[in-house]
Amino acid sequence: MTAARFSSSDPVADRRADYAEQFAARGDFQAAADVLSSALELVPAWTAGWFRLGEFHEKAGQGEAALRAWDQALELDPADPFGASLKRDLARAMPVAESMPPAFVELLFDQYASRFDAALTRGLEYRGPDILLARLQANGFERAAHALDLGCGTGLMGEVLRPFSGRLAGVDLSAGMLAEAEAKGVYDALAKADIARMDMVPAQYDLIVAADVFAYVGALEAVIAWCRAALLPGGYLAFTVEAAEEDIVLKESRRFAHGAPYLENLLTQAGFAAIDLAPCVVRKDRGEDIHSFCVVAALPAICHDREGDGEARIPA
Ligand SMILES: C[S@@+](CC[C@H](N)C(=O)[O-])C[C@H]1O[C@@H](n2cnc3c(N)ncnc32)[C@H](O)[C@@H]1O
């Protein structure tokens, strides 16, 4: 997270924070923590400063001090735009977080939006949309009359899906990412919404995709339930996840990974008939392959137990 870029609104404190960053850049995290602590004496309500102090303490091997700093950041801003709760959770012997603070995801991607496409496709060799389309086609998908792209981001998935979709809608938490998607002109409708906290949605889609999004959601019960309700009989749900041995794991990267049995059970219980789970490499991170699953699940052509008569808050 780039809390370091946020000003404290106090020039003296900001200057001290800059010195702290210089120590950190040289690998002297103890000095960085000392200097940043002195800045925080001037601006004790500076959330970004407390978050960053936690990171310096962590790197200096001072776990307890790191936890105290992240606690302070959370107390000052419970919406948690820097993801202090995730850092705190990762510091436990056994992380327990199963969801991500929406404010953290929003800020992360708002900051990332303008350089996202170049960073992902060139820097990280991201191939999520192409892999998803190929797996969908391998499972009998030809064309969607009405498709929904969850966590559509800047529209990389939308560009790939456009030739195979009648009406194509996208939804995302980040206004910055949505603005980039809008500029591409591939979606018929875009909306800002949190896919992890949706009401039930009436059945209207024959395809819902989520490319590299569930890593920011964690527990998938709620999202799978409303997607199932929003799909028409015979509809497809297709997504990628980072692969884990356990059900749900919060990784050091502060992204979630998911296990195959967890996904298969969840989709089966939700009523999906055909579930195809293919191992793949969706992208790299710091030069390492991110081992992933590409999942395509189809509803039976006739569904009897349909839910979803709630109000839709997603684009029609
Ligand atoms: C790694 S990007 C992938 C974007 C796009 N699907 C692609 O393949 O390029 C993850 C996107 O998911 C969005 N996202 C994460 N959690 C979300 C949530 N709970 N609700 C809506 N969007 C979310 C982020 O804002 C971000 O745009």
The ligand as an SDF file (V2000), in Angstrom:
LIG
                    3D

 27 29  0  0  0  0  0  0  0  0999 V2000
   -7.0300   -7.1400  -10.4420 C   0  0  0  0  0  0  0  0  0  0  0  0
   -8.3580   -6.1500  -10.9330 S   0  0  0  0  0  0  0  0  0  0  0  0
   -9.0450   -7.0810  -12.2780 C   0  0  0  0  0  0  0  0  0  0  0  0
   -9.8410   -6.2070  -13.2060 C   0  0  0  0  0  0  0  0  0  0  0  0
  -10.4490   -6.9330  -14.4050 C   0  0  0  0  0  0  0  0  0  0  0  0
  -11.3990   -7.9420  -14.0060 N   0  0  0  0  0  0  0  0  0  0  0  0
   -9.3720   -7.5170  -15.2840 C   0  0  0  0  0  0  0  0  0  0  0  0
   -9.3790   -8.7280  -15.5160 O   0  0  0  0  0  0  0  0  0  0  0  0
   -8.5090   -6.7360  -15.7350 O   0  0  0  0  0  0  0  0  0  0  0  0
   -9.5510   -6.4040   -9.6420 C   0  0  0  0  0  0  0  0  0  0  0  0
  -10.7340   -5.4840   -9.7660 C   0  0  0  0  0  0  0  0  0  0  0  0
  -11.7510   -5.9530   -8.8870 O   0  0  0  0  0  0  0  0  0  0  0  0
  -12.3590   -4.8480   -8.2590 C   0  0  0  0  0  0  0  0  0  0  0  0
  -12.9460   -5.3150   -6.9920 N   0  0  0  0  0  0  0  0  0  0  0  0
  -12.3050   -5.9170   -5.9800 C   0  0  0  0  0  0  0  0  0  0  0  0
  -13.1710   -6.2050   -4.9820 N   0  0  0  0  0  0  0  0  0  0  0  0
  -14.3890   -5.7790   -5.4040 C   0  0  0  0  0  0  0  0  0  0  0  0
  -15.6820   -5.7700   -4.8220 C   0  0  0  0  0  0  0  0  0  0  0  0
  -15.9000   -6.2890   -3.6020 N   0  0  0  0  0  0  0  0  0  0  0  0
  -16.7120   -5.2410   -5.5200 N   0  0  0  0  0  0  0  0  0  0  0  0
  -16.5060   -4.7210   -6.7690 C   0  0  0  0  0  0  0  0  0  0  0  0
  -15.2940   -4.6920   -7.3630 N   0  0  0  0  0  0  0  0  0  0  0  0
  -14.2460   -5.2010   -6.6900 C   0  0  0  0  0  0  0  0  0  0  0  0
  -11.2190   -3.8560   -8.0680 C   0  0  0  0  0  0  0  0  0  0  0  0
  -11.6850   -2.5400   -7.8680 O   0  0  0  0  0  0  0  0  0  0  0  0
  -10.4570   -4.0500   -9.3700 C   0  0  0  0  0  0  0  0  0  0  0  0
  -10.9130   -3.1840  -10.3690 O   0  0  0  0  0  0  0  0  0  0  0  0
  1  2  1  0
  2  3  1  0
  2 10  1  0
  3  4  1  0
  4  5  1  0
  5  6  1  0
  5  7  1  0
  7  8  2  0
  7  9  1  0
 10 11  1  0
 11 12  1  0
 11 26  1  0
 12 13  1  0
 13 14  1  0
 13 24  1  0
 14 15  1  0
 14 23  1  0
 15 16  2  0
 16 17  1  0
 17 18  1  0
 17 23  2  0
 18 19  1  0
 18 20  2  0
 20 21  1  0
 21 22  2  0
 22 23  1  0
 24 25  1  0
 24 26  1  0
 26 27  1  0
M  CHG  2   2   1   9  -1
M  END
$$$$
